[in-house]
Amino acid sequence: MEPLRDSQLTVLWMSGRTYQRGEAVALHQHEFNQLQLVLSGEEHVQLADRPYTVFGGQLYLVTPRTPHAFKFNHDAVIIDIKFTTSPDLQRLLNQVAQLPIFPVSDRESFRRLLTQALAAQRQPTPYGMLRVDVRLKDLLLTLVVDQNGLVTPIPEATYMSPDTSFAPLRYLQQHYATPLRLADLARHFHYSKNYMIEICKRETGVTPNTLLQLIRIRHVKNYLAYTELSINDIAIHVGLDANYLTRLFKQQVGQSPLKYRQTIQAERRQNITLLRSFDHQQQPKIHQSKQ
């Protein structure tokens, strides 16, 4: 039996390797899609006539017949995937590739995909590569949703992890409720402001100011979802002015804090039925237990 493959996306080739400082690939193009995920380090990419720098936790997408080249000024660990798509899926990818750099909220999923592909190659089964195709399609669609939706630019696990080894991030996590400026952060670590921005972007993909905003907004979301604190009180808890908090929250999340609170509380009361024949009316009712 011929191995099954997905009708919308077929993985052609995949690798994971470390590129050394000074390595480069000259300008070229091909008839298939390619994505490169930077697991660590950074990569300098030319797509058509535009240069980009891709940091750890980001990937870039190259659509068919797009001239591209890349080089490395530092060592970098890269997952590289080449794949074809059906015309309908390709049209979707072409739209989102207008902004070709994507933040990746779950690098581990791509690592597992690579492991899964290696296993399918070593021990072929009729469905092994189909699972790889489908999994990559799911990861790409997640990127599409994130790119077009109202999500934070870097994964929450990156900027909310309590055991991060990046000292400036730990400092921001510990002091987000106090007024903080770039100059304060740089002075604390005895860095220049420009170097503080450089290493923060290298480690997290964003500037210190954006990182601090993300941390504060995450805490604001928790206060809105799990407390009845007023916006003024929440603003005090995260070190912001209430008016600025409202503007920042709407900019980052796409709705006002009060609307977010209403939405998140309403969602908790909803049931999600994915199979039409499933009769949720027959499910056990929730009741208060007797003590």
PyMOL commands that set and color helices and strands:
alter all, ss='L'
color gray80, all
select helices_A, chain A and resi 87-96+107-122+128-148+156-160+167-175+182-188+193-204+208-226+231-237+242-253+257-267+280-282
alter helices_A, ss='H'
color red, helices_A
select strands_A, chain A and resi 9-19+24-28+33-40+42-47+50-55+58-62+68-71+76-85+101-103
alter strands_A, ss='S'
color yellow, strands_A
deselect
rebuild
show_as cartoon
